[in-house]
Amino acid sequence: MFVEQRVQVKPTRFRVPDICIVAGPEPEEQILTSPPLACLEILSREDRWSDVLERVDDYLSFGVRYVWVVDPRIGKAYRCNAAGLQEITELRSETPDFVVPLDAFFK
């Protein structure tokens, strides 16, 4: 797991998710050029929803399997995929299998 790891999602576009999870061995590169397993965005007051959705779309188009958005001000989280956003109560992945309860973010 990396905090604020730079990810190259397109030849000329870079994103820096709040938390990035990489499966397998730790990457040796400074900038990730292959999709991480998961990207997590934690919203701040300054975030505009349109900007967040653009970042989410970049991650999904790049091939990130799990994209989550957490809004600590209202205590909600969303799983993002091609079908849209779905409110969730935990961050869950299937391969590898792990679960992070949302209260870990709101304490």
C-alpha positions in Angstrom: 0.0 0.0 0.0 1.3 3.4 -0.9 0.2 6.9 0.0 0.1 9.5 -2.7 1.9 7.3 -5.3 2.1 8.8 -8.8 0.4 6.7 -11.4 0.7 7.3 -15.1 -2.8 6.6 -16.4 -2.2 7.9 -20.0 0.9 8.8 -21.9 0.5 12.5 -20.9 -1.6 12.2 -17.7 -0.6 11.4 -14.2 -2.8 10.8 -11.1 -1.9 10.7 -7.5 -4.5 8.7 -5.5 -4.6 9.2 -1.8 -4.0 5.5 -1.3 -2.8 3.0 -3.9 -2.7 -0.8 -3.4 -0.3 -2.9 -5.5 -0.6 -6.7 -5.7 2.6 -8.7 -5.8 6.1 -7.5 -5.2 6.8 -3.8 -4.4 7.3 -1.9 -7.7 10.8 -0.6 -8.3 9.7 2.3 -10.4 9.1 5.8 -9.1 5.9 6.2 -11.2 3.5 3.3 -11.7 3.1 2.6 -15.3 0.9 -0.5 -14.9 -2.5 -0.5 -13.1 -2.4 -1.0 -9.4 -4.9 -3.3 -7.8 -6.9 -0.4 -6.2 -7.0 3.3 -5.9 -8.7 5.2 -3.1 -9.7 8.8 -3.1 -10.5 10.5 0.2 -12.5 13.6 -0.5 -11.7 17.0 1.0 -13.8 20.1 1.2 -12.1 21.5 -1.9 -12.9 18.5 -4.2 -15.4 19.1 -6.9 -17.5 16.1 -7.8 -16.8 16.5 -11.5 -13.1 16.4 -10.9 -13.4 13.3 -8.7 -15.4 11.6 -11.4 -12.8 12.4 -14.0 -10.1 10.9 -11.8 -12.3 7.8 -11.3 -12.8 7.5 -15.0 -9.0 7.7 -15.6 -8.3 4.9 -13.1 -11.0 2.6 -14.5 -9.9 3.3 -18.1 -6.3 2.5 -17.1 -7.4 -0.9 -15.8 -7.5 -0.4 -12.0 -9.8 -3.2 -10.7 -11.0 -1.5 -7.5 -11.7 2.3 -7.3 -13.2 3.7 -4.1 -14.2 7.2 -3.0 -14.6 8.0 0.7 -16.2 11.1 1.9 -15.3 11.5 5.6 -17.5 14.6 6.1 -20.7 12.7 5.5 -19.4 9.2 6.5 -20.0 7.5 3.2 -18.0 5.6 0.7 -18.6 4.4 -2.9 -17.3 1.7 -5.1 -16.8 2.9 -8.6 -17.0 0.8 -11.8 -18.2 1.0 -15.4 -21.8 0.8 -14.2 -21.4 3.8 -11.9 -21.1 4.5 -8.2 -22.5 2.3 -5.5 -22.6 3.2 -1.8 -20.8 0.7 0.3 -20.2 -0.1 3.9 -16.7 -1.6 3.6 -13.8 -1.7 1.1 -13.7 -5.2 -0.2 -11.6 -6.9 -2.9 -12.0 -10.5 -4.0 -8.6 -11.3 -5.4 -6.7 -11.0 -3.1 -9.4 -11.2 -0.5 -9.4 -8.4 2.0 -12.0 -6.2 3.8 -11.5 -2.8 5.4 -14.5 -1.6 7.5 -15.4 2.1 6.8 -15.2 3.0 10.5 -11.4 2.7 10.1 -11.6 6.0 8.1 -14.0 7.8 10.4 -12.4 7.3 13.8 
